[in-house]
Amino acid sequence: MGTTARRGPYICGLDAAIDVISGKWKVLILWELHAHGTRRFAELRRGLPGVSEKMLIQHLREMEDDSLIHREVYPQVPPKVEYSLTEDGVSLNRALEPLGTWGTARADRIGAGKAGI
């Protein structure tokens, strides 16, 4: 695992949780891996329209450092790398489900709808 500056101290549990999911794309990466299982980099990028390659790489590294995802590198040519959820990633997704339900209800209430993905 790499080194990350995010290690507290935290004011409360929400502070610690938000620390690991900060950034627009992290919860969407979690959702994509939950919905589709193991994915390669290009598959993740296609599943998340609007994310830049640089931002996706940065978030994937941070999420690996935080033990939310597993990165498997296969020794072959061309290189093959796959990403999947760890137990922590699965449990975080479960914890985020009520927030997603709340967000869907809010989007419906304000007429925001869903992005065309």
LINQUIBEL-V344124 format. One line per field, one symbol per residue. phi: phi as a letter, one per 40 degrees, with the letter a starting at -180 (. if undefined). psi: psi as a letter, one per 20 degrees, with the letter a starting at -180 (. if undefined). A space follows every 10 residues. Layout:
# LINQUIBEL-V344124
phi=???
psi=???
This chain:
# LINQUIBEL-V344124
phi=.cbbccagcb caccdcccdc bchdcccccd cccccbgdbc dccccccbdh ccdcccdccc ccccdcgcbb bbbccabcdb bbbaccdccc ccdcccdccc ccccccdccc gcgbccb
psi=qapqinkaqq hrhhghghgi jqphighhgg gghghibpqr ghggghimpi pqgggggggg gghghjkhqp opppnrpqqp pqprqrhhgg hggghighgh gghggggghi khaqqm.
